[in-house]
Amino acid sequence: MNLRHCTFFPALLSLAVVLCAPALAQTRVGEAVVIQNEVVRLAGSAATRINVGDGMLRDETVRTGADSAARFVMADSTNLSLGPSATLKLDRTVFDDEHSYRDVAIRMTTGAFRFVTGHSEKAAYKITTPLATIGVRGTTLDILSQRGRTIVVLQDGLSTVCTLSLQCIQLTQPGDTAVITSVGGKITIAKTGTPPWTFAATCTAAAGLCSVNQYADASPTIAPAVHDDGMLCGR
Protein backbone atom coordinates (compact mmCIF):
# COMPACT_ATOMS: atom_id res chain seq x y z
CA MET A 1 0.00 0.00 0.00
CA ASN A 2 1.26 3.47 -0.86
CA LEU A 3 1.42 5.31 2.46
CA ARG A 4 1.82 8.66 0.73
CA HIS A 5 -1.60 8.20 -0.92
CA CYS A 6 -3.15 7.19 2.40
CA THR A 7 -1.90 10.40 3.96
CA PHE A 8 -2.94 12.55 0.99
CA PHE A 9 -6.61 11.44 0.92
CA PRO A 10 -7.48 12.50 4.52
CA ALA A 11 -5.79 15.82 3.82
CA LEU A 12 -8.03 16.37 0.79
CA LEU A 13 -11.09 15.35 2.79
CA SER A 14 -10.22 17.81 5.54
CA LEU A 15 -9.74 20.58 2.99
CA ALA A 16 -13.15 19.85 1.44
CA VAL A 17 -14.82 20.08 4.85
CA VAL A 18 -13.12 23.39 5.60
CA LEU A 19 -14.07 24.87 2.22
CA CYS A 20 -17.61 23.58 2.05
CA ALA A 21 -18.91 24.28 5.53
CA PRO A 22 -18.51 28.10 5.53
CA ALA A 23 -19.77 28.37 1.95
CA LEU A 24 -22.94 26.46 2.73
CA ALA A 25 -23.53 28.38 5.92
CA GLN A 26 -23.04 31.79 4.32
CA THR A 27 -24.64 31.46 0.86
CA ARG A 28 -26.02 34.88 0.00
CA VAL A 29 -29.45 34.68 -1.64
CA GLY A 30 -30.60 38.30 -1.50
CA GLU A 31 -30.10 41.74 -0.03
CA ALA A 32 -31.80 44.05 2.46
CA VAL A 33 -32.94 47.20 0.62
CA VAL A 34 -35.31 48.70 3.22
CA ILE A 35 -34.76 48.47 6.98
CA GLN A 36 -36.91 50.38 9.46
CA ASN A 37 -35.97 50.22 13.14
CA GLU A 38 -35.26 46.75 14.58
CA VAL A 39 -34.74 43.97 12.03
CA VAL A 40 -32.62 40.96 13.02
CA ARG A 41 -31.50 37.56 11.82
CA LEU A 42 -31.78 34.73 14.31
CA ALA A 43 -29.28 31.93 14.77
CA GLY A 44 -30.12 29.82 17.79
CA SER A 45 -30.48 32.21 20.73
CA ALA A 46 -28.39 34.92 19.04
CA ALA A 47 -29.94 37.88 17.20
CA THR A 48 -27.85 39.97 14.79
CA ARG A 49 -29.07 43.32 13.51
CA ILE A 50 -29.62 43.62 9.73
CA ASN A 51 -28.72 46.85 7.94
CA VAL A 52 -29.44 48.09 4.42
CA GLY A 53 -27.03 46.35 2.04
CA ASP A 54 -26.59 43.27 4.23
CA GLY A 55 -27.05 39.93 2.57
CA MET A 56 -30.01 37.65 3.11
CA LEU A 57 -28.57 34.22 3.85
CA ARG A 58 -29.87 30.79 3.06
CA ASP A 59 -31.65 28.89 5.83
CA GLU A 60 -31.89 31.90 8.11
CA THR A 61 -34.78 33.37 10.08
CA VAL A 62 -35.54 37.09 9.86
CA ARG A 63 -37.65 38.94 12.45
CA THR A 64 -38.91 42.52 12.60
CA GLY A 65 -39.67 44.26 15.88
CA ALA A 66 -42.72 46.32 16.80
CA ASP A 67 -42.91 49.50 14.70
CA SER A 68 -40.38 47.96 12.33
CA ALA A 69 -40.42 46.85 8.70
CA ALA A 70 -38.11 45.46 6.02
CA ARG A 71 -37.88 44.64 2.34
CA PHE A 72 -35.50 42.15 0.79
CA VAL A 73 -34.74 41.56 -2.89
CA MET A 74 -33.68 38.00 -3.59
CA ALA A 75 -31.22 36.94 -6.28
CA ASP A 76 -34.04 36.12 -8.73
CA SER A 77 -35.60 39.59 -8.08
CA THR A 78 -38.34 38.26 -5.81
CA ASN A 79 -39.33 41.10 -3.47
CA LEU A 80 -40.28 40.24 0.12
CA SER A 81 -41.74 42.97 2.35
CA LEU A 82 -42.28 42.40 6.08
CA GLY A 83 -44.45 44.46 8.39
CA PRO A 84 -44.05 44.90 12.16
CA SER A 85 -43.55 41.87 14.43
CA ALA A 86 -43.12 39.51 11.48
CA THR A 87 -41.04 36.33 11.33
CA LEU A 88 -39.92 34.75 8.07
CA LYS A 89 -37.69 31.72 7.49
CA LEU A 90 -35.95 30.68 4.31
CA ASP A 91 -36.33 26.94 4.69
CA ARG A 92 -34.51 26.10 1.47
CA THR A 93 -32.97 27.81 -1.55
CA VAL A 94 -31.46 25.85 -4.43
CA PHE A 95 -30.07 27.85 -7.35
CA ASP A 96 -30.77 26.93 -10.96
CA ASP A 97 -28.37 29.64 -12.06
CA GLU A 98 -27.16 32.87 -10.45
CA HIS A 99 -30.42 34.71 -11.15
CA SER A 100 -33.06 32.02 -10.62
CA TYR A 101 -34.00 29.26 -8.21
CA ARG A 102 -34.81 25.65 -8.88
CA ASP A 103 -36.40 25.39 -5.45
CA VAL A 104 -37.12 28.07 -2.87
CA ALA A 105 -39.17 27.53 0.29
CA ILE A 106 -40.35 30.50 2.36
CA ARG A 107 -42.08 30.01 5.70
CA MET A 108 -44.07 33.03 6.88
CA THR A 109 -44.53 32.17 10.53
CA THR A 110 -46.23 35.26 11.88
CA GLY A 111 -46.98 38.82 10.76
CA ALA A 112 -47.84 40.70 7.56
CA PHE A 113 -46.02 40.21 4.26
CA ARG A 114 -46.08 41.24 0.61
CA PHE A 115 -44.60 38.76 -1.86
CA VAL A 116 -43.79 39.66 -5.48
CA THR A 117 -42.44 36.84 -7.65
CA GLY A 118 -39.13 37.16 -9.45
CA HIS A 119 -37.64 35.42 -12.49
CA SER A 120 -37.65 31.81 -11.29
CA GLU A 121 -40.10 29.25 -12.62
CA LYS A 122 -43.27 29.70 -10.62
CA ALA A 123 -43.33 26.05 -9.57
CA ALA A 124 -40.04 26.70 -7.74
CA TYR A 125 -41.76 28.83 -5.08
CA LYS A 126 -43.16 27.11 -2.01
CA ILE A 127 -44.74 29.49 0.50
CA THR A 128 -46.18 28.20 3.76
CA THR A 129 -47.77 29.52 6.93
CA PRO A 130 -48.69 27.39 9.96
CA LEU A 131 -52.14 26.84 8.36
CA ALA A 132 -51.66 27.01 4.59
CA THR A 133 -49.55 26.28 1.55
CA ILE A 134 -49.56 28.87 -1.22
CA GLY A 135 -48.75 28.28 -4.87
CA VAL A 136 -47.92 31.18 -7.18
CA ARG A 137 -48.01 31.92 -10.90
CA GLY A 138 -46.56 35.35 -11.70
CA THR A 139 -48.06 36.78 -8.59
CA THR A 140 -48.24 39.61 -6.09
CA LEU A 141 -49.69 38.41 -2.79
CA ASP A 142 -50.46 40.01 0.56
CA ILE A 143 -50.22 37.44 3.35
CA LEU A 144 -51.20 37.80 7.01
CA SER A 145 -50.22 34.97 9.34
CA GLN A 146 -51.77 35.08 12.82
CA ARG A 147 -52.42 32.56 15.54
CA GLY A 148 -55.37 30.54 14.26
CA ARG A 149 -55.80 32.52 11.02
CA THR A 150 -54.11 33.09 7.67
CA ILE A 151 -55.32 35.61 5.09
CA VAL A 152 -54.03 35.54 1.51
CA VAL A 153 -55.03 38.42 -0.80
CA LEU A 154 -54.28 38.30 -4.52
CA GLN A 155 -53.09 41.63 -5.92
CA ASP A 156 -51.93 40.36 -9.31
CA GLY A 157 -51.54 37.07 -11.15
CA LEU A 158 -52.91 33.72 -10.02
CA SER A 159 -52.54 31.64 -6.87
CA THR A 160 -53.69 28.36 -5.35
CA VAL A 161 -54.15 28.33 -1.57
CA CYS A 162 -54.56 25.06 0.31
CA THR A 163 -55.00 24.00 3.90
CA LEU A 164 -52.63 21.40 5.30
CA SER A 165 -55.38 18.84 4.68
CA LEU A 166 -55.40 19.86 0.99
CA GLN A 167 -58.65 21.78 0.84
CA CYS A 168 -57.81 24.23 -1.94
CA ILE A 169 -59.23 27.32 -3.60
CA GLN A 170 -58.09 29.31 -6.63
CA LEU A 171 -57.44 33.04 -6.54
CA THR A 172 -57.81 34.41 -10.08
CA GLN A 173 -58.91 38.06 -9.82
CA PRO A 174 -57.33 40.99 -7.97
CA GLY A 175 -58.96 41.17 -4.55
CA ASP A 176 -59.72 37.46 -4.39
CA THR A 177 -58.97 36.40 -0.82
CA ALA A 178 -58.52 33.10 0.99
CA VAL A 179 -59.24 33.05 4.71
CA ILE A 180 -58.02 29.99 6.60
CA THR A 181 -59.05 29.59 10.22
CA SER A 182 -58.38 27.04 12.92
CA VAL A 183 -60.95 26.68 15.70
CA GLY A 184 -60.89 23.79 18.13
CA GLY A 185 -58.51 21.88 15.91
CA LYS A 186 -60.77 22.20 12.87
CA ILE A 187 -59.28 24.07 9.92
CA THR A 188 -61.56 25.68 7.34
CA ILE A 189 -60.93 27.73 4.21
CA ALA A 190 -63.23 30.27 2.59
CA LYS A 191 -62.99 32.58 -0.41
CA THR A 192 -64.18 36.16 -0.57
CA GLY A 193 -63.86 39.05 -3.01
CA THR A 194 -63.83 41.58 -0.18
CA PRO A 195 -60.49 41.39 1.63
CA PRO A 196 -60.76 41.92 5.42
CA TRP A 197 -57.13 43.12 5.34
CA THR A 198 -54.39 44.07 2.87
CA PHE A 199 -50.72 44.96 3.18
CA ALA A 200 -51.46 48.43 1.76
CA ALA A 201 -52.00 49.83 5.25
CA THR A 202 -48.47 48.71 6.13
CA CYS A 203 -46.83 50.35 3.11
CA THR A 204 -46.51 53.67 4.92
CA ALA A 205 -44.40 52.08 7.68
CA ALA A 206 -41.19 52.85 5.77
CA ALA A 207 -40.27 54.64 2.56
CA GLY A 208 -39.92 52.16 -0.29
CA LEU A 209 -41.42 49.26 1.65
CA CYS A 210 -43.86 48.46 -1.16
CA SER A 211 -41.59 49.35 -4.09
CA VAL A 212 -40.29 46.59 -6.36
CA ASN A 213 -36.64 46.33 -7.44
CA GLN A 214 -34.69 44.04 -9.70
CA TYR A 215 -31.78 42.44 -7.85
CA ALA A 216 -29.24 44.11 -10.15
CA ASP A 217 -30.75 47.51 -9.33
CA ALA A 218 -30.90 46.78 -5.63
CA SER A 219 -27.25 45.79 -5.38
CA PRO A 220 -25.21 47.05 -8.34
CA THR A 221 -21.89 46.60 -6.55
CA ILE A 222 -22.62 43.14 -5.13
CA ALA A 223 -21.40 40.07 -7.00
CA PRO A 224 -24.18 37.70 -8.16
CA ALA A 225 -25.29 35.03 -5.73
CA VAL A 226 -23.18 31.89 -5.56
CA HIS A 227 -24.06 29.03 -7.92
CA ASP A 228 -25.13 26.46 -5.37
CA ASP A 229 -27.26 23.40 -5.84
CA GLY A 230 -25.53 21.51 -3.04
CA MET A 231 -23.73 19.15 -5.44
CA LEU A 232 -20.19 20.26 -4.54
CA CYS A 233 -20.51 19.17 -0.94
CA GLY A 234 -22.79 16.21 -1.51
CA ARG A 235 -26.04 17.79 -0.34
C-alpha positions as CSV (number, residue, x, y, z in Angstrom):
1,M,0.0,0.0,0.0
2,N,1.3,3.5,-0.9
3,L,1.4,5.3,2.5
4,R,1.8,8.7,0.7
5,H,-1.6,8.2,-0.9
6,C,-3.1,7.2,2.4
7,T,-1.9,10.4,4.0
8,F,-2.9,12.6,1.0
9,F,-6.6,11.4,0.9
10,P,-7.5,12.5,4.5
11,A,-5.8,15.8,3.8
12,L,-8.0,16.4,0.8
13,L,-11.1,15.4,2.8
14,S,-10.2,17.8,5.5
15,L,-9.7,20.6,3.0
16,A,-13.2,19.8,1.4
17,V,-14.8,20.1,4.8
18,V,-13.1,23.4,5.6
19,L,-14.1,24.9,2.2
20,C,-17.6,23.6,2.1
21,A,-18.9,24.3,5.5
22,P,-18.5,28.1,5.5
23,A,-19.8,28.4,1.9
24,L,-22.9,26.5,2.7
25,A,-23.5,28.4,5.9
26,Q,-23.0,31.8,4.3
27,T,-24.6,31.5,0.9
28,R,-26.0,34.9,0.0
29,V,-29.4,34.7,-1.6
30,G,-30.6,38.3,-1.5
31,E,-30.1,41.7,0.0
32,A,-31.8,44.1,2.5
33,V,-32.9,47.2,0.6
34,V,-35.3,48.7,3.2
35,I,-34.8,48.5,7.0
36,Q,-36.9,50.4,9.5
37,N,-36.0,50.2,13.1
38,E,-35.3,46.8,14.6
39,V,-34.7,44.0,12.0
40,V,-32.6,41.0,13.0
41,R,-31.5,37.6,11.8
42,L,-31.8,34.7,14.3
43,A,-29.3,31.9,14.8
44,G,-30.1,29.8,17.8
45,S,-30.5,32.2,20.7
46,A,-28.4,34.9,19.0
47,A,-29.9,37.9,17.2
48,T,-27.8,40.0,14.8
49,R,-29.1,43.3,13.5
50,I,-29.6,43.6,9.7
51,N,-28.7,46.9,7.9
52,V,-29.4,48.1,4.4
53,G,-27.0,46.4,2.0
54,D,-26.6,43.3,4.2
55,G,-27.0,39.9,2.6
56,M,-30.0,37.6,3.1
57,L,-28.6,34.2,3.9
58,R,-29.9,30.8,3.1
59,D,-31.6,28.9,5.8
60,E,-31.9,31.9,8.1
61,T,-34.8,33.4,10.1
62,V,-35.5,37.1,9.9
63,R,-37.7,38.9,12.4
64,T,-38.9,42.5,12.6
65,G,-39.7,44.3,15.9
66,A,-42.7,46.3,16.8
67,D,-42.9,49.5,14.7
68,S,-40.4,48.0,12.3
69,A,-40.4,46.9,8.7
70,A,-38.1,45.5,6.0
71,R,-37.9,44.6,2.3
72,F,-35.5,42.1,0.8
73,V,-34.7,41.6,-2.9
74,M,-33.7,38.0,-3.6
75,A,-31.2,36.9,-6.3
76,D,-34.0,36.1,-8.7
77,S,-35.6,39.6,-8.1
78,T,-38.3,38.3,-5.8
79,N,-39.3,41.1,-3.5
80,L,-40.3,40.2,0.1
81,S,-41.7,43.0,2.3
82,L,-42.3,42.4,6.1
83,G,-44.5,44.5,8.4
84,P,-44.0,44.9,12.2
85,S,-43.5,41.9,14.4
86,A,-43.1,39.5,11.5
87,T,-41.0,36.3,11.3
88,L,-39.9,34.7,8.1
89,K,-37.7,31.7,7.5
90,L,-35.9,30.7,4.3
91,D,-36.3,26.9,4.7
92,R,-34.5,26.1,1.5
93,T,-33.0,27.8,-1.5
94,V,-31.5,25.8,-4.4
95,F,-30.1,27.9,-7.4
96,D,-30.8,26.9,-11.0
97,D,-28.4,29.6,-12.1
98,E,-27.2,32.9,-10.5
99,H,-30.4,34.7,-11.1
100,S,-33.1,32.0,-10.6
101,Y,-34.0,29.3,-8.2
102,R,-34.8,25.7,-8.9
103,D,-36.4,25.4,-5.5
104,V,-37.1,28.1,-2.9
105,A,-39.2,27.5,0.3
106,I,-40.3,30.5,2.4
107,R,-42.1,30.0,5.7
108,M,-44.1,33.0,6.9
109,T,-44.5,32.2,10.5
110,T,-46.2,35.3,11.9
111,G,-47.0,38.8,10.8
112,A,-47.8,40.7,7.6
113,F,-46.0,40.2,4.3
114,R,-46.1,41.2,0.6
115,F,-44.6,38.8,-1.9
116,V,-43.8,39.7,-5.5
117,T,-42.4,36.8,-7.7
118,G,-39.1,37.2,-9.5
119,H,-37.6,35.4,-12.5
120,S,-37.7,31.8,-11.3
121,E,-40.1,29.2,-12.6
122,K,-43.3,29.7,-10.6
123,A,-43.3,26.1,-9.6
124,A,-40.0,26.7,-7.7
125,Y,-41.8,28.8,-5.1
126,K,-43.2,27.1,-2.0
127,I,-44.7,29.5,0.5
128,T,-46.2,28.2,3.8
129,T,-47.8,29.5,6.9
130,P,-48.7,27.4,10.0
131,L,-52.1,26.8,8.4
132,A,-51.7,27.0,4.6
133,T,-49.5,26.3,1.5
134,I,-49.6,28.9,-1.2
135,G,-48.7,28.3,-4.9
136,V,-47.9,31.2,-7.2
137,R,-48.0,31.9,-10.9
138,G,-46.6,35.3,-11.7
139,T,-48.1,36.8,-8.6
140,T,-48.2,39.6,-6.1
141,L,-49.7,38.4,-2.8
142,D,-50.5,40.0,0.6
143,I,-50.2,37.4,3.4
144,L,-51.2,37.8,7.0
145,S,-50.2,35.0,9.3
146,Q,-51.8,35.1,12.8
147,R,-52.4,32.6,15.5
148,G,-55.4,30.5,14.3
149,R,-55.8,32.5,11.0
150,T,-54.1,33.1,7.7
151,I,-55.3,35.6,5.1
152,V,-54.0,35.5,1.5
153,V,-55.0,38.4,-0.8
154,L,-54.3,38.3,-4.5
155,Q,-53.1,41.6,-5.9
156,D,-51.9,40.4,-9.3
157,G,-51.5,37.1,-11.2
158,L,-52.9,33.7,-10.0
159,S,-52.5,31.6,-6.9
160,T,-53.7,28.4,-5.3
161,V,-54.2,28.3,-1.6
162,C,-54.6,25.1,0.3
163,T,-55.0,24.0,3.9
164,L,-52.6,21.4,5.3
165,S,-55.4,18.8,4.7
166,L,-55.4,19.9,1.0
167,Q,-58.6,21.8,0.8
168,C,-57.8,24.2,-1.9
169,I,-59.2,27.3,-3.6
170,Q,-58.1,29.3,-6.6
171,L,-57.4,33.0,-6.5
172,T,-57.8,34.4,-10.1
173,Q,-58.9,38.1,-9.8
174,P,-57.3,41.0,-8.0
175,G,-59.0,41.2,-4.5
176,D,-59.7,37.5,-4.4
177,T,-59.0,36.4,-0.8
178,A,-58.5,33.1,1.0
179,V,-59.2,33.1,4.7
180,I,-58.0,30.0,6.6
181,T,-59.0,29.6,10.2
182,S,-58.4,27.0,12.9
183,V,-61.0,26.7,15.7
184,G,-60.9,23.8,18.1
185,G,-58.5,21.9,15.9
186,K,-60.8,22.2,12.9
187,I,-59.3,24.1,9.9
188,T,-61.6,25.7,7.3
189,I,-60.9,27.7,4.2
190,A,-63.2,30.3,2.6
191,K,-63.0,32.6,-0.4
192,T,-64.2,36.2,-0.6
193,G,-63.9,39.1,-3.0
194,T,-63.8,41.6,-0.2
195,P,-60.5,41.4,1.6
196,P,-60.8,41.9,5.4
197,W,-57.1,43.1,5.3
198,T,-54.4,44.1,2.9
199,F,-50.7,45.0,3.2
200,A,-51.5,48.4,1.8
201,A,-52.0,49.8,5.3
202,T,-48.5,48.7,6.1
203,C,-46.8,50.3,3.1
204,T,-46.5,53.7,4.9
205,A,-44.4,52.1,7.7
206,A,-41.2,52.9,5.8
207,A,-40.3,54.6,2.6
208,G,-39.9,52.2,-0.3
209,L,-41.4,49.3,1.6
210,C,-43.9,48.5,-1.2
211,S,-41.6,49.4,-4.1
212,V,-40.3,46.6,-6.4
213,N,-36.6,46.3,-7.4
214,Q,-34.7,44.0,-9.7
215,Y,-31.8,42.4,-7.8
216,A,-29.2,44.1,-10.1
217,D,-30.8,47.5,-9.3
218,A,-30.9,46.8,-5.6
219,S,-27.3,45.8,-5.4
220,P,-25.2,47.1,-8.3
221,T,-21.9,46.6,-6.5
222,I,-22.6,43.1,-5.1
223,A,-21.4,40.1,-7.0
224,P,-24.2,37.7,-8.2
225,A,-25.3,35.0,-5.7
226,V,-23.2,31.9,-5.6
227,H,-24.1,29.0,-7.9
228,D,-25.1,26.5,-5.4
229,D,-27.3,23.4,-5.8
230,G,-25.5,21.5,-3.0
231,M,-23.7,19.2,-5.4
232,L,-20.2,20.3,-4.5
233,C,-20.5,19.2,-0.9
234,G,-22.8,16.2,-1.5
235,R,-26.0,17.8,-0.3
